[in-house]
Amino acid sequence: MKVAPSVIVNDGDTLVGAACAGLGLAYMLEDLAAPALKDGGLVEVLADWCPRFPGYHAFYSSRRQPTRAFSLFLESLRQGADRES
């Protein structure tokens, strides 16, 4: 079934808020939904269709010198992964 979205956002907190307000289903990272799932504000649906993944992945060309901003971004992902393990 093809459904046209009625709300489009580019901010995770806004997406969680819209779902908690009952505006419909929302497809988001589990990390964003975790607090609302825990307190009952959200309920997971279609769990069989939501693949789990072990973490974030970054693909980038090894032939180019990364910018300072990109290097800092990668470092923050690595630190986040270290805290979770």
C-alpha positions in Angstrom: 0.0 0.0 0.0 1.4 3.3 -1.0 0.7 6.2 1.5 1.5 9.8 1.0 3.1 11.4 4.1 1.2 14.2 5.7 4.0 15.4 8.0 7.7 15.7 6.9 10.3 16.8 9.4 14.1 16.8 9.5 14.5 16.8 13.2 14.4 13.7 15.4 12.8 15.4 18.4 10.1 16.9 16.3 9.4 13.4 14.8 9.1 11.8 18.2 6.9 14.7 19.3 4.6 14.2 16.3 4.3 10.5 16.9 3.6 11.0 20.6 0.9 13.5 19.7 -0.8 10.8 17.6 -0.1 12.2 14.2 0.6 8.7 12.9 3.3 6.1 12.4 6.9 7.3 12.5 10.0 5.6 11.1 13.0 6.5 13.3 16.1 5.3 15.0 15.4 3.3 18.1 17.8 5.6 20.0 15.4 8.5 19.4 12.3 6.5 20.3 13.8 4.8 23.4 12.6 7.3 26.1 9.0 7.5 24.6 8.9 3.7 24.3 10.1 3.2 27.9 7.5 5.6 29.3 4.7 4.3 27.1 4.3 7.4 25.0 5.1 5.3 21.9 4.5 1.6 21.0 6.6 -0.2 18.5 4.7 -1.6 15.6 5.9 -3.7 12.6 8.9 -5.0 14.6 9.5 -7.7 12.0 10.0 -5.1 9.4 12.5 -3.0 11.4 16.0 -4.3 10.9 18.4 -3.9 13.8 22.0 -2.9 13.2 25.0 -2.9 15.4 25.9 0.7 15.0 26.5 3.6 12.7 28.7 3.2 9.6 30.5 5.8 7.7 31.8 5.3 4.1 34.2 7.8 2.7 37.0 7.9 0.1 40.4 7.0 1.4 41.9 8.9 -1.5 40.9 12.3 -0.2 42.1 14.2 2.8 39.1 14.4 5.2 38.1 17.9 6.5 38.6 18.7 10.2 34.8 18.7 10.7 34.5 15.2 9.2 37.3 13.9 11.3 35.6 15.3 14.4 32.4 13.7 13.4 34.0 10.3 12.9 35.7 10.6 16.3 32.4 11.4 18.0 30.9 8.3 16.4 33.8 6.2 17.7 33.5 7.6 21.2 29.8 6.9 21.2 30.4 3.3 20.2 33.1 2.9 22.9 30.6 4.1 25.6 28.0 1.6 24.5 30.3 -1.4 24.6 
